[in-house]
Amino acid sequence: MASAALGWHANLAKWIFQTHPETTVNVKSQNPELRTYYMNVIFGVMRTIDHNKSRDVSVYELSNAYKGLSDLTQADFKVEWLRPKLETVSLKMKNRNAYEAWKAELKKEKAKLKKHSSLRVLLGRFFCLKT
């Protein structure tokens, strides 16, 4: 399993450097552990973006991805190409949350109408009113 993850990381790193060669141009650190740490942060942000395609991303995951993007920018990584993708994930999440809130509100309103309708029928029967 670990070798599959390493292969995935190697392929992703290769893709990043081919597609966005500017990503590490300004990075001054020669410390291999620090560079590996930052590459793992990039992988984490990309994983969050990719997971959005198959499942909902949590607020925690999205927050971590934004923090990671900020950390990368402060370390002189050029990762502007990731920001629009992450913003799209954020917008989808906000839209999903708004939709879920709207759906819950409609459900409450439906229950109120049903209760009101039942009460109206009962009152109509009691007072012999036409409903």
N, C-alpha and C positions, 0 to 999 in steps of 0.2 A: 504494500500500500504506500509506503514511504517513497519507493522508487517511482511510482505513478505520479505522486505529488511533485517530485523533483523534475520529472519529465514535463509535467504541465507547466511548472514554473520556468523551466528552461525554454520551452516553446513560447510562453508568454513574454519572457524577457527578450527573446529574439524578435518577436513581433513588435514589441515596444520600440526597440532600437532601430528596427527597419522602418517602421511607420512614423515614429516620432523621435528622430535622432537627436533632437535638441533637448530631450528630457534631462540628461545629465551633463550638458555642456558646461554649466557654471558651478557644478558641485566641486568644492575644493577639498573635501575630506578624502584622504588616502587610506583611512582606516577601513579595512575590508569588512569588519564586523558592523560598523556603522552604515556602510554602503548596503550591506545585506539587509540590515534592519529597515532602511528606507525602501529598498526594493520590495520587501515584504509588506510594507505599508501600501505601496502602489498596488501590489497584488490584492491586498485586502479591499482597497477602494474598488478595484475592478471586479472583485468577487461580489461585492455589494451591488454593483451595477448589473452584473450578469445574473445574480439571483433574482433580481427584480423581474426578469423575464419569466421565471418559472413559479415564483411564489411572492407573497407580500414581504416587504422588508420592514423590520421593526424600527421604531423611533430610535432605539438604542444603536442599531446597526447604521442607520443613516447619520446619526450624530457622530459616531466613531469615524465614519467615512469623511465627513466634513472636517473633523479634527485632524485626521490623517492628511487630508489635502492641504490644510493650513500648515501643518508641520513640514510637509514636503516643500511648500512654497518658501517657508522661512529658511529651509536648508538649501535654498537656491536650485531646487529641482524645477524644471519648466513643465508643469503639469496642467497648464491652462486647458489643454485638450480634454482633460477629464471633467472639468467643472460643468460644461453643458450637459454631459451625460448624467452626472450626479443630480443636477437641477431637474432634469426630466424625471428621474426616479422620485425626487422630492415632490414634484408637482403631481405625479400619479398618486403618491401616497396621500397628499392633501385632498385631491379629488375623491379618492376612495373613502377617506374619512368623512368628507362632506356628504357624499352619497349615503354612507351608512347612517349618519346623523339624520339626514332627510328621510330615509327609509324608516327609521325608528319613530320619527315624529309623525309620519303618515300612519304608522301602525297605531300610535296612541290616539290619533284623530279618528281612525276607523273604529276603535273600541268605544270612544265617546259617542260617535254617531250610532253605533249599534245599541249602546245602552240607552241613548235618547230615544231611538226608534222603538225599543222594547217598552220603555216607559210610556210612550205615546199610545202604543197599542193597548197596554193595560188600562190607562186612563180612559181610552175610548170605550173599552168594554165596560168599565165601571160606570161611566156616565152615559153609556149608550150613544157615543158619538161615532160618526162615520170617520174612518181614517183613510 
